[in-house]
């Protein structure tokens, strides 16, 4: 049962344009959502998070949008830079207990010069 | 050093051997997590510590796996009688309090021959 899904395995964007990565979830108990960036042979690097009480959170070039009714979140990167090329994972957790992260399968973002 | 560290970064072993990995979390973080990531998938939760207490284990964690966090600081993950299916990246993450974002280490890549 895949509770967090990233339906696009890959995305290619031109440098300077906007990158939009999407994520869907099925578990209505999730209340905290995160995006991580991962380079090969490294651990995931935390990028940005959002609580379910908000619908938008910004940090520099990164903005995360949450649509609770659609159980959908997205990460916008503006402007996209070559160093943004990596695999991006969305993750979600429930408010109680371990608050363990449930990850999507990842989307490989390639920024073309 | 302010990040999560893991040792070793790489481990190659023969089937049937025992291996042990170490994780040093961010010093003020009381929560420590172990995840496993296989190719093409997002990380999957294995187990969770709050201080020295192991409070949750995934059904992915068979009897051959054991984890400890003896003084509430570093943690070890041991795999006994390794199998080829244990080949994966083993990731450690830490966080502070409830609702805190988890920060990952670089991972230990295990290859079982």
Interface residues (C-beta under 8 A of the other chain):
Chain A: X4 X32 X34 X36 X41 X42 X43 X44 X45 X46 X49 X51 X89 X91 X95 X97 X98 X99 X100 X101 X102 X103 X104 X105 X106
Chain B: X4 X6 X31 X33 X35 X40 X41 X42 X43 X44 X45 X48 X55 X56 X91 X93 X95 X98 X99 X101 X102 X103 X104 X105 X106 X107 X109
